[in-house]
Amino acid sequence: MDQWEYWTAFVWADIEHQGAAEYIKKKWPDWNPAKYAPQTMIPELDGYGEAGWELVHMEPIQSVGPNGDVGFPTGGGSTGTTRYSNVYFCVFKRKK
């Protein structure tokens, strides 16, 4: 039976991350993406793949706290406020 090991990481979408702008320019030379376009995460995600990690889950989160904890909106009801985030919680796995 296969055995797996897991890794979790917060990945930020940001055109200013190392390699992101260069990757976008090479892959889509005529595209000028928004600063937090999800495609800016591809170089980092590719790095995990090159190390043998498979992405098995990804979800956006509102914020990361000072202790590495995940932030959630507080209060109740509908405030009519849209909250945006460029932080994604990712789970990877690979065979042991």
Gaussian input, Z-matrix of N, CA and C with variables (Angstrom, degrees):
# hf/3-21g

backbone

0 1
 N
 C     1     B1
 C     2     B2     1     A1
 N     3     B3     2     A2     1     D1
 C     4     B4     3     A3     2     D2
 C     5     B5     4     A4     3     D3
 N     6     B6     5     A5     4     D4
 C     7     B7     6     A6     5     D5
 C     8     B8     7     A7     6     D6
 N     9     B9     8     A8     7     D7
 C    10    B10     9     A9     8     D8
 C    11    B11    10    A10     9     D9
 N    12    B12    11    A11    10    D10
 C    13    B13    12    A12    11    D11
 C    14    B14    13    A13    12    D12
 N    15    B15    14    A14    13    D13
 C    16    B16    15    A15    14    D14
 C    17    B17    16    A16    15    D15
 N    18    B18    17    A17    16    D16
 C    19    B19    18    A18    17    D17
 C    20    B20    19    A19    18    D18
 N    21    B21    20    A20    19    D19
 C    22    B22    21    A21    20    D20
 C    23    B23    22    A22    21    D21
 N    24    B24    23    A23    22    D22
 C    25    B25    24    A24    23    D23
 C    26    B26    25    A25    24    D24
 N    27    B27    26    A26    25    D25
 C    28    B28    27    A27    26    D26
 C    29    B29    28    A28    27    D27
 N    30    B30    29    A29    28    D28
 C    31    B31    30    A30    29    D29
 C    32    B32    31    A31    30    D30
 N    33    B33    32    A32    31    D31
 C    34    B34    33    A33    32    D32
 C    35    B35    34    A34    33    D33
 N    36    B36    35    A35    34    D34
 C    37    B37    36    A36    35    D35
 C    38    B38    37    A37    36    D36
 N    39    B39    38    A38    37    D37
 C    40    B40    39    A39    38    D38
 C    41    B41    40    A40    39    D39
 N    42    B42    41    A41    40    D40
 C    43    B43    42    A42    41    D41
 C    44    B44    43    A43    42    D42
 N    45    B45    44    A44    43    D43
 C    46    B46    45    A45    44    D44
 C    47    B47    46    A46    45    D45
 N    48    B48    47    A47    46    D46
 C    49    B49    48    A48    47    D47
 C    50    B50    49    A49    48    D48
 N    51    B51    50    A50    49    D49
 C    52    B52    51    A51    50    D50
 C    53    B53    52    A52    51    D51
 N    54    B54    53    A53    52    D52
 C    55    B55    54    A54    53    D53
 C    56    B56    55    A55    54    D54
 N    57    B57    56    A56    55    D55
 C    58    B58    57    A57    56    D56
 C    59    B59    58    A58    57    D57
 N    60    B60    59    A59    58    D58
 C    61    B61    60    A60    59    D59
 C    62    B62    61    A61    60    D60
 N    63    B63    62    A62    61    D61
 C    64    B64    63    A63    62    D62
 C    65    B65    64    A64    63    D63
 N    66    B66    65    A65    64    D64
 C    67    B67    66    A66    65    D65
 C    68    B68    67    A67    66    D66
 N    69    B69    68    A68    67    D67
 C    70    B70    69    A69    68    D68
 C    71    B71    70    A70    69    D69
 N    72    B72    71    A71    70    D70
 C    73    B73    72    A72    71    D71
 C    74    B74    73    A73    72    D72
 N    75    B75    74    A74    73    D73
 C    76    B76    75    A75    74    D74
 C    77    B77    76    A76    75    D75
 N    78    B78    77    A77    76    D76
 C    79    B79    78    A78    77    D77
 C    80    B80    79    A79    78    D78
 N    81    B81    80    A80    79    D79
 C    82    B82    81    A81    80    D80
 C    83    B83    82    A82    81    D81
 N    84    B84    83    A83    82    D82
 C    85    B85    84    A84    83    D83
 C    86    B86    85    A85    84    D84
 N    87    B87    86    A86    85    D85
 C    88    B88    87    A87    86    D86
 C    89    B89    88    A88    87    D87
 N    90    B90    89    A89    88    D88
 C    91    B91    90    A90    89    D89
 C    92    B92    91    A91    90    D90
 N    93    B93    92    A92    91    D91
 C    94    B94    93    A93    92    D92
 C    95    B95    94    A94    93    D93
 N    96    B96    95    A95    94    D94
 C    97    B97    96    A96    95    D95
 C    98    B98    97    A97    96    D96
 N    99    B99    98    A98    97    D97
 C   100   B100    99    A99    98    D98
 C   101   B101   100   A100    99    D99
 N   102   B102   101   A101   100   D100
 C   103   B103   102   A102   101   D101
 C   104   B104   103   A103   102   D102
 N   105   B105   104   A104   103   D103
 C   106   B106   105   A105   104   D104
 C   107   B107   106   A106   105   D105
 N   108   B108   107   A107   106   D106
 C   109   B109   108   A108   107   D107
 C   110   B110   109   A109   108   D108
 N   111   B111   110   A110   109   D109
 C   112   B112   111   A111   110   D110
 C   113   B113   112   A112   111   D111
 N   114   B114   113   A113   112   D112
 C   115   B115   114   A114   113   D113
 C   116   B116   115   A115   114   D114
 N   117   B117   116   A116   115   D115
 C   118   B118   117   A117   116   D116
 C   119   B119   118   A118   117   D117
 N   120   B120   119   A119   118   D118
 C   121   B121   120   A120   119   D119
 C   122   B122   121   A121   120   D120
 N   123   B123   122   A122   121   D121
 C   124   B124   123   A123   122   D122
 C   125   B125   124   A124   123   D123
 N   126   B126   125   A125   124   D124
 C   127   B127   126   A126   125   D125
 C   128   B128   127   A127   126   D126
 N   129   B129   128   A128   127   D127
 C   130   B130   129   A129   128   D128
 C   131   B131   130   A130   129   D129
 N   132   B132   131   A131   130   D130
 C   133   B133   132   A132   131   D131
 C   134   B134   133   A133   132   D132
 N   135   B135   134   A134   133   D133
 C   136   B136   135   A135   134   D134
 C   137   B137   136   A136   135   D135
 N   138   B138   137   A137   136   D136
 C   139   B139   138   A138   137   D137
 C   140   B140   139   A139   138   D138
 N   141   B141   140   A140   139   D139
 C   142   B142   141   A141   140   D140
 C   143   B143   142   A142   141   D141
 N   144   B144   143   A143   142   D142
 C   145   B145   144   A144   143   D143
 C   146   B146   145   A145   144   D144
 N   147   B147   146   A146   145   D145
 C   148   B148   147   A147   146   D146
 C   149   B149   148   A148   147   D147
 N   150   B150   149   A149   148   D148
 C   151   B151   150   A150   149   D149
 C   152   B152   151   A151   150   D150
 N   153   B153   152   A152   151   D151
 C   154   B154   153   A153   152   D152
 C   155   B155   154   A154   153   D153
 N   156   B156   155   A155   154   D154
 C   157   B157   156   A156   155   D155
 C   158   B158   157   A157   156   D156
 N   159   B159   158   A158   157   D157
 C   160   B160   159   A159   158   D158
 C   161   B161   160   A160   159   D159
 N   162   B162   161   A161   160   D160
 C   163   B163   162   A162   161   D161
 C   164   B164   163   A163   162   D162
 N   165   B165   164   A164   163   D163
 C   166   B166   165   A165   164   D164
 C   167   B167   166   A166   165   D165
 N   168   B168   167   A167   166   D166
 C   169   B169   168   A168   167   D167
 C   170   B170   169   A169   168   D168
 N   171   B171   170   A170   169   D169
 C   172   B172   171   A171   170   D170
 C   173   B173   172   A172   171   D171
 N   174   B174   173   A173   172   D172
 C   175   B175   174   A174   173   D173
 C   176   B176   175   A175   174   D174
 N   177   B177   176   A176   175   D175
 C   178   B178   177   A177   176   D176
 C   179   B179   178   A178   177   D177
 N   180   B180   179   A179   178   D178
 C   181   B181   180   A180   179   D179
 C   182   B182   181   A181   180   D180
 N   183   B183   182   A182   181   D181
 C   184   B184   183   A183   182   D182
 C   185   B185   184   A184   183   D183
 N   186   B186   185   A185   184   D184
 C   187   B187   186   A186   185   D185
 C   188   B188   187   A187   186   D186
 N   189   B189   188   A188   187   D187
 C   190   B190   189   A189   188   D188
 C   191   B191   190   A190   189   D189
 N   192   B192   191   A191   190   D190
 C   193   B193   192   A192   191   D191
 C   194   B194   193   A193   192   D192
 N   195   B195   194   A194   193   D193
 C   196   B196   195   A195   194   D194
 C   197   B197   196   A196   195   D195
 N   198   B198   197   A197   196   D196
 C   199   B199   198   A198   197   D197
 C   200   B200   199   A199   198   D198
 N   201   B201   200   A200   199   D199
 C   202   B202   201   A201   200   D200
 C   203   B203   202   A202   201   D201
 N   204   B204   203   A203   202   D202
 C   205   B205   204   A204   203   D203
 C   206   B206   205   A205   204   D204
 N   207   B207   206   A206   205   D205
 C   208   B208   207   A207   206   D206
 C   209   B209   208   A208   207   D207
 N   210   B210   209   A209   208   D208
 C   211   B211   210   A210   209   D209
 C   212   B212   211   A211   210   D210
 N   213   B213   212   A212   211   D211
 C   214   B214   213   A213   212   D212
 C   215   B215   214   A214   213   D213
 N   216   B216   215   A215   214   D214
 C   217   B217   216   A216   215   D215
 C   218   B218   217   A217   216   D216
 N   219   B219   218   A218   217   D217
 C   220   B220   219   A219   218   D218
 C   221   B221   220   A220   219   D219
 N   222   B222   221   A221   220   D220
 C   223   B223   222   A222   221   D221
 C   224   B224   223   A223   222   D222
 N   225   B225   224   A224   223   D223
 C   226   B226   225   A225   224   D224
 C   227   B227   226   A226   225   D225
 N   228   B228   227   A227   226   D226
 C   229   B229   228   A228   227   D227
 C   230   B230   229   A229   228   D228
 N   231   B231   230   A230   229   D229
 C   232   B232   231   A231   230   D230
 C   233   B233   232   A232   231   D231
 N   234   B234   233   A233   232   D232
 C   235   B235   234   A234   233   D233
 C   236   B236   235   A235   234   D234
 N   237   B237   236   A236   235   D235
 C   238   B238   237   A237   236   D236
 C   239   B239   238   A238   237   D237
 N   240   B240   239   A239   238   D238
 C   241   B241   240   A240   239   D239
 C   242   B242   241   A241   240   D240
 N   243   B243   242   A242   241   D241
 C   244   B244   243   A243   242   D242
 C   245   B245   244   A244   243   D243
 N   246   B246   245   A245   244   D244
 C   247   B247   246   A246   245   D245
 C   248   B248   247   A247   246   D246
 N   249   B249   248   A248   247   D247
 C   250   B250   249   A249   248   D248
 C   251   B251   250   A250   249   D249
 N   252   B252   251   A251   250   D250
 C   253   B253   252   A252   251   D251
 C   254   B254   253   A253   252   D252
 N   255   B255   254   A254   253   D253
 C   256   B256   255   A255   254   D254
 C   257   B257   256   A256   255   D255
 N   258   B258   257   A257   256   D256
 C   259   B259   258   A258   257   D257
 C   260   B260   259   A259   258   D258
 N   261   B261   260   A260   259   D259
 C   262   B262   261   A261   260   D260
 C   263   B263   262   A262   261   D261
 N   264   B264   263   A263   262   D262
 C   265   B265   264   A264   263   D263
 C   266   B266   265   A265   264   D264
 N   267   B267   266   A266   265   D265
 C   268   B268   267   A267   266   D266
 C   269   B269   268   A268   267   D267
 N   270   B270   269   A269   268   D268
 C   271   B271   270   A270   269   D269
 C   272   B272   271   A271   270   D270
 N   273   B273   272   A272   271   D271
 C   274   B274   273   A273   272   D272
 C   275   B275   274   A274   273   D273
 N   276   B276   275   A275   274   D274
 C   277   B277   276   A276   275   D275
 C   278   B278   277   A277   276   D276
 N   279   B279   278   A278   277   D277
 C   280   B280   279   A279   278   D278
 C   281   B281   280   A280   279   D279
 N   282   B282   281   A281   280   D280
 C   283   B283   282   A282   281   D281
 C   284   B284   283   A283   282   D282
 N   285   B285   284   A284   283   D283
 C   286   B286   285   A285   284   D284
 C   287   B287   286   A286   285   D285

   B1=1.4473
   B2=1.5296
   B3=1.3339
   B4=1.4612
   B5=1.5184
   B6=1.3223
   B7=1.4612
   B8=1.5177
   B9=1.3257
   B10=1.4575
   B11=1.5202
   B12=1.3028
   B13=1.4551
   B14=1.5236
   B15=1.3306
   B16=1.4596
   B17=1.5150
   B18=1.3179
   B19=1.4600
   B20=1.5164
   B21=1.3143
   B22=1.4609
   B23=1.5185
   B24=1.3248
   B25=1.4684
   B26=1.5164
   B27=1.3256
   B28=1.4564
   B29=1.5286
   B30=1.3154
   B31=1.4605
   B32=1.5205
   B33=1.3196
   B34=1.4628
   B35=1.5199
   B36=1.3087
   B37=1.4670
   B38=1.5238
   B39=1.3255
   B40=1.4633
   B41=1.5270
   B42=1.3072
   B43=1.4585
   B44=1.5326
   B45=1.3378
   B46=1.4685
   B47=1.5285
   B48=1.3389
   B49=1.4657
   B50=1.5191
   B51=1.3104
   B52=1.4547
   B53=1.5283
   B54=1.3100
   B55=1.4509
   B56=1.5146
   B57=1.3294
   B58=1.4647
   B59=1.5258
   B60=1.3099
   B61=1.4672
   B62=1.5288
   B63=1.3182
   B64=1.4537
   B65=1.5239
   B66=1.3264
   B67=1.4575
   B68=1.5288
   B69=1.3274
   B70=1.4703
   B71=1.5294
   B72=1.3225
   B73=1.4711
   B74=1.5323
   B75=1.3279
   B76=1.4662
   B77=1.5297
   B78=1.3319
   B79=1.4696
   B80=1.5341
   B81=1.3200
   B82=1.4624
   B83=1.5346
   B84=1.3305
   B85=1.4633
   B86=1.5263
   B87=1.3157
   B88=1.4656
   B89=1.5256
   B90=1.3214
   B91=1.4643
   B92=1.5226
   B93=1.2965
   B94=1.4584
   B95=1.5331
   B96=1.3420
   B97=1.4585
   B98=1.5264
   B99=1.3084
   B100=1.4590
   B101=1.5298
   B102=1.3162
   B103=1.4707
   B104=1.5292
   B105=1.3358
   B106=1.4624
   B107=1.5220
   B108=1.3194
   B109=1.4613
   B110=1.5304
   B111=1.3271
   B112=1.4691
   B113=1.5265
   B114=1.3132
   B115=1.4653
   B116=1.5211
   B117=1.3305
   B118=1.4660
   B119=1.5232
   B120=1.3352
   B121=1.4679
   B122=1.5191
   B123=1.3266
   B124=1.4644
   B125=1.5293
   B126=1.3378
   B127=1.4703
   B128=1.5379
   B129=1.3199
   B130=1.4694
   B131=1.5246
   B132=1.3340
   B133=1.4628
   B134=1.5275
   B135=1.3326
   B136=1.4640
   B137=1.5248
   B138=1.3293
   B139=1.4668
   B140=1.5169
   B141=1.3216
   B142=1.4661
   B143=1.5230
   B144=1.3386
   B145=1.4599
   B146=1.5170
   B147=1.3161
   B148=1.4669
   B149=1.5210
   B150=1.3238
   B151=1.4660
   B152=1.5308
   B153=1.3430
   B154=1.4619
   B155=1.5150
   B156=1.3376
   B157=1.4596
   B158=1.5269
   B159=1.3380
   B160=1.4575
   B161=1.5215
   B162=1.3170
   B163=1.4647
   B164=1.5262
   B165=1.3462
   B166=1.4663
   B167=1.5226
   B168=1.3215
   B169=1.4670
   B170=1.5186
   B171=1.3345
   B172=1.4635
   B173=1.5148
   B174=1.3318
   B175=1.4587
   B176=1.5207
   B177=1.3259
   B178=1.4639
   B179=1.5212
   B180=1.3139
   B181=1.4638
   B182=1.5173
   B183=1.3173
   B184=1.4662
   B185=1.5172
   B186=1.3191
   B187=1.4590
   B188=1.5165
   B189=1.3321
   B190=1.4598
   B191=1.5161
   B192=1.3271
   B193=1.4535
   B194=1.5154
   B195=1.3305
   B196=1.4623
   B197=1.5256
   B198=1.3329
   B199=1.4581
   B200=1.5259
   B201=1.3357
   B202=1.4556
   B203=1.5127
   B204=1.3294
   B205=1.4561
   B206=1.5250
   B207=1.3306
   B208=1.4561
   B209=1.5154
   B210=1.3399
   B211=1.4619
   B212=1.5163
   B213=1.3158
   B214=1.4527
   B215=1.5143
   B216=1.3347
   B217=1.4709
   B218=1.5216
   B219=1.3112
   B220=1.4550
   B221=1.5115
   B222=1.2936
   B223=1.4585
   B224=1.5115
   B225=1.2796
   B226=1.4535
   B227=1.5029
   B228=1.2819
   B229=1.4521
   B230=1.5078
   B231=1.2981
   B232=1.4546
   B233=1.5213
   B234=1.3108
   B235=1.4676
   B236=1.5190
   B237=1.3351
   B238=1.4461
   B239=1.5137
   B240=1.3194
   B241=1.4553
   B242=1.5199
   B243=1.3162
   B244=1.4583
   B245=1.5175
   B246=1.3130
   B247=1.4588
   B248=1.5203
   B249=1.3147
   B250=1.4519
   B251=1.5192
   B252=1.3240
   B253=1.4463
   B254=1.5207
   B255=1.3087
   B256=1.4579
   B257=1.5264
   B258=1.3581
   B259=1.4509
   B260=1.5243
   B261=1.3279
   B262=1.4589
   B263=1.5249
   B264=1.3280
   B265=1.4626
   B266=1.5152
   B267=1.3230
   B268=1.4731
   B269=1.5204
   B270=1.3211
   B271=1.4560
   B272=1.5225
   B273=1.3189
   B274=1.4551
   B275=1.5220
   B276=1.3346
   B277=1.4529
   B278=1.5188
   B279=1.3321
   B280=1.4662
   B281=1.5146
   B282=1.3344
   B283=1.4567
   B284=1.5135
   B285=1.3350
   B286=1.4702
   B287=1.5026
   A1=109.11
   A2=115.94
   A3=120.61
   A4=110.92
   A5=115.15
   A6=121.40
   A7=108.09
   A8=115.39
   A9=121.53
   A10=111.26
   A11=115.19
   A12=120.62
   A13=106.46
   A14=115.88
   A15=120.98
   A16=111.07
   A17=115.51
   A18=122.86
   A19=107.57
   A20=117.11
   A21=120.78
   A22=108.80
   A23=115.38
   A24=119.95
   A25=109.81
   A26=115.53
   A27=121.44
   A28=106.07
   A29=116.44
   A30=121.53
   A31=107.25
   A32=115.58
   A33=121.90
   A34=109.45
   A35=116.55
   A36=121.36
   A37=106.65
   A38=116.62
   A39=120.22
   A40=108.63
   A41=117.27
   A42=122.55
   A43=111.51
   A44=117.28
   A45=120.71
   A46=113.46
   A47=118.35
   A48=119.76
   A49=109.78
   A50=115.36
   A51=121.69
   A52=110.89
   A53=115.93
   A54=121.99
   A55=115.37
   A56=118.71
   A57=121.29
   A58=112.08
   A59=117.34
   A60=120.82
   A61=110.80
   A62=116.57
   A63=120.62
   A64=110.89
   A65=116.07
   A66=120.83
   A67=110.99
   A68=116.15
   A69=121.34
   A70=109.97
   A71=116.57
   A72=121.33
   A73=111.17
   A74=116.08
   A75=120.13
   A76=111.16
   A77=116.47
   A78=121.50
   A79=112.06
   A80=116.76
   A81=122.74
   A82=108.81
   A83=118.16
   A84=121.01
   A85=115.20
   A86=118.53
   A87=120.59
   A88=113.46
   A89=117.17
   A90=120.76
   A91=109.76
   A92=116.38
   A93=122.53
   A94=106.93
   A95=118.09
   A96=120.65
   A97=112.92
   A98=114.34
   A99=120.74
   A100=108.57
   A101=116.24
   A102=122.07
   A103=113.08
   A104=117.23
   A105=120.97
   A106=113.26
   A107=118.15
   A108=121.44
   A109=109.52
   A110=118.58
   A111=120.81
   A112=113.79
   A113=117.76
   A114=120.53
   A115=112.51
   A116=117.76
   A117=120.22
   A118=112.19
   A119=117.59
   A120=121.45
   A121=112.10
   A122=118.21
   A123=121.45
   A124=112.92
   A125=121.04
   A126=118.30
   A127=112.81
   A128=118.03
   A129=120.02
   A130=110.85
   A131=116.41
   A132=119.60
   A133=110.92
   A134=117.29
   A135=120.71
   A136=111.14
   A137=116.51
   A138=120.36
   A139=111.94
   A140=116.83
   A141=119.81
   A142=110.10
   A143=116.31
   A144=119.88
   A145=112.41
   A146=116.65
   A147=120.46
   A148=112.04
   A149=116.75
   A150=121.23
   A151=111.81
   A152=116.03
   A153=119.65
   A154=115.48
   A155=117.45
   A156=121.09
   A157=110.79
   A158=115.61
   A159=122.25
   A160=108.72
   A161=117.36
   A162=121.87
   A163=108.07
   A164=116.56
   A165=120.12
   A166=112.63
   A167=116.92
   A168=120.09
   A169=109.12
   A170=114.69
   A171=120.36
   A172=107.62
   A173=116.44
   A174=119.32
   A175=109.85
   A176=115.37
   A177=118.24
   A178=109.86
   A179=115.54
   A180=120.85
   A181=107.85
   A182=115.79
   A183=119.06
   A184=112.52
   A185=117.30
   A186=119.38
   A187=110.48
   A188=115.07
   A189=122.37
   A190=107.27
   A191=116.52
   A192=121.64
   A193=112.62
   A194=116.88
   A195=121.80
   A196=113.71
   A197=117.13
   A198=120.96
   A199=111.81
   A200=117.28
   A201=120.83
   A202=112.43
   A203=116.32
   A204=120.62
   A205=110.34
   A206=115.97
   A207=122.23
   A208=110.06
   A209=116.55
   A210=121.57
   A211=112.16
   A212=116.23
   A213=123.23
   A214=108.48
   A215=117.31
   A216=118.71
   A217=110.37
   A218=115.99
   A219=120.51
   A220=109.70
   A221=115.19
   A222=119.05
   A223=109.50
   A224=116.48
   A225=119.42
   A226=111.04
   A227=113.84
   A228=119.66
   A229=112.80
   A230=114.53
   A231=120.95
   A232=109.18
   A233=115.69
   A234=119.64
   A235=111.42
   A236=116.96
   A237=120.06
   A238=113.29
   A239=117.20
   A240=121.82
   A241=109.42
   A242=115.96
   A243=120.21
   A244=108.15
   A245=116.50
   A246=121.87
   A247=107.84
   A248=115.51
   A249=121.10
   A250=109.41
   A251=115.96
   A252=120.48
   A253=109.66
   A254=116.29
   A255=121.18
   A256=110.38
   A257=116.10
   A258=122.45
   A259=109.19
   A260=115.58
   A261=121.18
   A262=109.24
   A263=115.70
   A264=121.96
   A265=106.73
   A266=116.49
   A267=121.72
   A268=110.85
   A269=115.68
   A270=122.44
   A271=106.99
   A272=115.58
   A273=122.93
   A274=109.14
   A275=117.01
   A276=120.62
   A277=109.12
   A278=115.07
   A279=121.90
   A280=107.71
   A281=114.51
   A282=119.40
   A283=110.09
   A284=114.85
   A285=119.58
   A286=109.47
   D1=137.58
   D2=178.48
   D3=-67.36
   D4=144.51
   D5=173.36
   D6=-120.29
   D7=146.37
   D8=-173.28
   D9=-124.30
   D10=152.29
   D11=167.18
   D12=-119.12
   D13=154.17
   D14=-174.30
   D15=-124.50
   D16=154.50
   D17=177.55
   D18=-140.15
   D19=137.17
   D20=175.56
   D21=-117.86
   D22=148.65
   D23=-178.50
   D24=-155.60
   D25=149.61
   D26=167.76
   D27=-93.04
   D28=130.28
   D29=178.82
   D30=-121.09
   D31=127.75
   D32=-179.80
   D33=-99.03
   D34=132.29
   D35=170.66
   D36=-85.27
   D37=119.34
   D38=-177.92
   D39=-164.74
   D40=121.05
   D41=-178.66
   D42=-60.66
   D43=-19.87
   D44=-178.69
   D45=-84.97
   D46=-5.32
   D47=176.69
   D48=-67.30
   D49=149.02
   D50=-177.16
   D51=-53.90
   D52=125.26
   D53=175.87
   D54=86.57
   D55=-14.22
   D56=-175.07
   D57=-66.90
   D58=-51.28
   D59=-178.24
   D60=-62.65
   D61=-41.08
   D62=179.82
   D63=-64.32
   D64=-42.44
   D65=178.69
   D66=-60.99
   D67=-48.30
   D68=-179.16
   D69=-60.19
   D70=-45.62
   D71=-178.02
   D72=-61.95
   D73=-39.63
   D74=-179.47
   D75=-72.25
   D76=-43.60
   D77=-175.93
   D78=-75.02
   D79=-41.64
   D80=-177.67
   D81=-132.71
   D82=78.41
   D83=-172.11
   D84=-61.12
   D85=-25.37
   D86=-177.66
   D87=-98.23
   D88=7.82
   D89=-176.24
   D90=-104.01
   D91=134.28
   D92=175.00
   D93=-114.13
   D94=90.76
   D95=-172.93
   D96=-73.00
   D97=159.22
   D98=171.73
   D99=-65.43
   D100=155.49
   D101=-176.80
   D102=-51.82
   D103=-39.78
   D104=-175.43
   D105=-108.48
   D106=28.21
   D107=178.54
   D108=-58.13
   D109=135.67
   D110=-179.63
   D111=-56.79
   D112=-28.31
   D113=179.94
   D114=-62.39
   D115=-19.40
   D116=179.27
   D117=-69.14
   D118=-12.05
   D119=178.17
   D120=-83.66
   D121=-13.96
   D122=-171.98
   D123=-56.97
   D124=-45.15
   D125=179.28
   D126=-58.18
   D127=-41.43
   D128=178.98
   D129=-67.85
   D130=-43.52
   D131=178.85
   D132=-63.86
   D133=-38.79
   D134=175.79
   D135=-60.31
   D136=-36.78
   D137=177.86
   D138=-60.73
   D139=-42.10
   D140=175.99
   D141=-62.75
   D142=-42.89
   D143=179.11
   D144=-61.72
   D145=-40.49
   D146=178.37
   D147=-64.69
   D148=-25.51
   D149=177.60
   D150=-88.22
   D151=5.95
   D152=176.26
   D153=94.70
   D154=2.74
   D155=-178.90
   D156=-88.24
   D157=135.76
   D158=175.02
   D159=-104.81
   D160=128.96
   D161=177.22
   D162=-74.06
   D163=120.33
   D164=-178.68
   D165=-113.29
   D166=-13.13
   D167=178.73
   D168=-157.94
   D169=140.55
   D170=176.09
   D171=-148.95
   D172=132.63
   D173=175.19
   D174=-148.66
   D175=143.44
   D176=177.88
   D177=-71.50
   D178=146.10
   D179=175.35
   D180=-128.52
   D181=156.66
   D182=-175.42
   D183=-71.30
   D184=-43.73
   D185=-177.56
   D186=-162.88
   D187=162.94
   D188=174.53
   D189=-115.42
   D190=125.33
   D191=-177.61
   D192=-79.33
   D193=175.56
   D194=-177.01
   D195=-64.96
   D196=-19.44
   D197=178.94
   D198=-101.94
   D199=15.44
   D200=-178.15
   D201=77.97
   D202=15.19
   D203=-179.72
   D204=-88.41
   D205=160.82
   D206=-176.60
   D207=-93.11
   D208=131.73
   D209=-179.58
   D210=-90.85
   D211=142.45
   D212=176.12
   D213=-127.71
   D214=150.95
   D215=176.89
   D216=-65.18
   D217=145.23
   D218=177.26
   D219=-107.44
   D220=168.95
   D221=-177.64
   D222=91.77
   D223=172.72
   D224=-178.28
   D225=-127.37
   D226=174.03
   D227=176.01
   D228=72.93
   D229=-174.97
   D230=-179.06
   D231=-100.36
   D232=116.20
   D233=-179.91
   D234=-91.94
   D235=-11.99
   D236=-177.68
   D237=76.43
   D238=8.54
   D239=-179.69
   D240=-97.37
   D241=130.33
   D242=175.07
   D243=-90.71
   D244=131.07
   D245=177.31
   D246=-109.00
   D247=135.54
   D248=-178.03
   D249=-115.34
   D250=152.81
   D251=178.26
   D252=-148.18
   D253=149.85
   D254=173.23
   D255=-120.00
   D256=19.92
   D257=-179.78
   D258=-107.86
   D259=133.39
   D260=-179.66
   D261=-126.00
   D262=135.89
   D263=174.35
   D264=-90.54
   D265=124.19
   D266=-176.33
   D267=-121.37
   D268=141.53
   D269=174.34
   D270=-120.31
   D271=130.16
   D272=179.67
   D273=-120.11
   D274=155.92
   D275=173.22
   D276=-141.08
   D277=156.72
   D278=171.49
   D279=-154.07
   D280=157.80
   D281=179.56
   D282=-66.74
   D283=142.06
   D284=175.99
   D285=-72.06

